[in-house]
Amino acid sequence: MTLTDRLDRYLRTAGLEAVWFARPNSFAWLTGGGDNVVDREVGVGVAAAGYDGDEVRVVTDNIEAPRLRDEELDSDVAVETFDWHAQSLAEAVAEASPTPAAADFDVPGFESVDAARLRQPLTETQIEQCRELARDTAEAVEAVARNVEPSHTELDVTAVLRQKLEGRGIATPVVLVGSAERAQSYRHYTPTDAELGDYALMSVTVERNGLHVSTTRAVAFDPPEWLMERTRKAARVETTALAATQAAGRDGGTAGDVFGAIQDAYAEVGWEGEWQNHHQGGATGFAGREWIATPGHEGEVALPHGYAWNPTIAGTKSEDTYLVSADDVELLSGTGDWPTETVSAVGYDLELPRHTVLEL
């Protein structure tokens, strides 16, 4: 089903004449990767893309229109312009749109749209873009990871990671670098001036063309004796989540069903209740997580789609982005040049080679 097929069905079911998207991820989704961001601290971009059952068109001000036409949008996308000093984007969209309509930002008189539901599953074009992004991301992260030293600080490594990724046109909304001490204390190891010490975790969630992928790599210099074992167990939980995702997608299950399998996996590997210390991830795509699984979560498990599960066990983490379809569980964020260990899912017939700790 194409994007416009999905939107046609949405408009018909909701009784609407048009729908508009100004939040960057959904603007990119509808325009095939167009970027409407100038200020990344603002949740709404400088342009809105709309669909009225016939065509996709964009509304923006006279400052942004030339750049969007030249660099961000296909030539067949009409761009309607308003004077930057005369109206707000919301006012311009309200004036340009047939009604009734919906939007993913605040437009007076418009309904709200749940864009995440429309963005799943990924299309074939989006899947290929996601493969390229994930491969580029893994190459950049692994290149940095191979060259860190115990005396490097978390901030040192963060700076190099951002440079490597941004140099490939990849935005870096989340870059976490955890030294041995802080990775054992915190699940979100936001970088500080702490030296890496005995080992380190590097976790990123990145974006290009609106699409997101996540990955984590661990390196060790003088690893604690439990590091490999806990990493292996976290990888078993992750593999279980992927198997449960595939089963739920095929059988009409929910995100809550997958979460139940995750809870069971933690108990099986000897860490019952560990899931309470950190969220476990979920569907990715046009957001870092389109949804995060929780107990009883009723979210749909769409196939084929990207999933990034990120179980943690006391100082360790296992995380990559996978494309899960009815007949395959495909690693996207890999290079084939990092040590792996094959682990089995708990309660499912699935084995995967999972990234493990690189000893330097």
Residue, then its C-alpha position, 0 to 999 in steps of 0.5 A: m500500500t502506497l503512502t497516498d493509499r494510506l492517506d486516502r483510507y485515512l481521509r475517507t474513514a475520518g471524514l476529512e478533506a485534507v491532512w497536514f504535517a509540519r513536524p519534521n519526521s512526518f514532513a519527511w515521511l510524506t515528501g520522501g525525505g524532505d527536511n523542513v528543519v532550521d531550528r532543531e529546538v522547535g518541534v514544528g518545522v518551517a513548512a507543512a506538507g499536505y494531502d487532499g486526496d489529489e496531490v501533495r503540496v507544501v506551504t511555507d514562508n517566502i524565506e524558505a520556499p526557494r531552498l525547499r524547491d531547490e534542495e528538499l522537494d521533488s519538482d512535482v510538489a507544489v509550493e505555496t508561499f506566504d509572507w513571513h511577517a504577515q501570517s504564521l504557518a498555522e494560519a497559512v495552512a488554515e487558509a490554504s486547506p479544504t476543510p474539514a482537515a487534520a494536522d499534526f500541529d496546532v491549526p485552529g479548527f483542525e483535528s489532530v492526526d496520529a501520524a505514527r499509525l500512518r507511518q507504519p509499516l515501511t515502504e520498499t523505498q523507505i526500507e532501502q533508505c533505512r538499510e543505507l542509514a543503518r549501514d553508514t551508522a554502524e560503520a561510523v560507530e565501529a570506526v570510532a569504537r576501535n580507536v578509543e582508549p581508557s584515558h579518553t573521556e566520554l565527551d571526547v568520544t561523543a565529539v568524534l562520534r558526532q563528527k563521523l556521523e554528521g559528516r555522512g549527513i546523519a543527524t545525531p539526536v541521541v549520542l550516549v557514551g558510558s564509561a565503566e563506572r557510569a555505565q554501571s550506575y545509569r541506563h542513560y549515560t549522558p556524556t561527561d568528562a569521566e574517563l572511560g576506564d576498564y570498558a565503555l558503551m557507545s549508544v546512538t539513535v540517529e536520523r537521515n531523511g526522517l528515518h531513524v536507527s539505533t545501535t550500541r557497541a561495547v569495547a573493553f580494555d580490562p573487562p570485569e569478569w561479568l561483562m561478557e556473560r551479562t552482555r550475552k544474556a542481554a542479547r538473548v533478551e533482545t533476540t527473544a524480543l525480535a522473535a516475539t515481534q515477528a510472531a505478534g506481527r504474523d498473528g495479530g498480537t500487540a506490543g504488550d505481547v512482545f513485552g510479556a516475552i521480554q519479561d519471561a526472557y529476563a526471568e529465564v536468564g536469571w534477571e527477573g524484574e530487570w526490565q523495570n530499570h530501563h525501557q526496552g525499546g520498540a518500533t522505530g522508523f520515522a521516530g527514534r521509537e514510534w512506540i515503546a513497549t510496556p506491559g499491556h501495550e495495545g500498539e499494533v506490531a506492523l510488518p515489515h517494519g524496523y524494530a530497535w529493542n534495547p535490553t540492559i543488564a546492570g552495566t551492559k546493553s544489547e541494541d541494534t536495528y532490525l527489519v522484521s518481516a513475516d519471514d525474516v529478521e534482518l540485521l540492518s545496523g551491522t558491518g560484518d566486521w565486529p565480534t559476534e556470539t550466536v544466542s538463542a531466543v527464550g521460548y522461540d525457535l530463533e538464533l541470531p549472531r549478536h554483537t558482543v564486546l570488542e576487547l582492545 
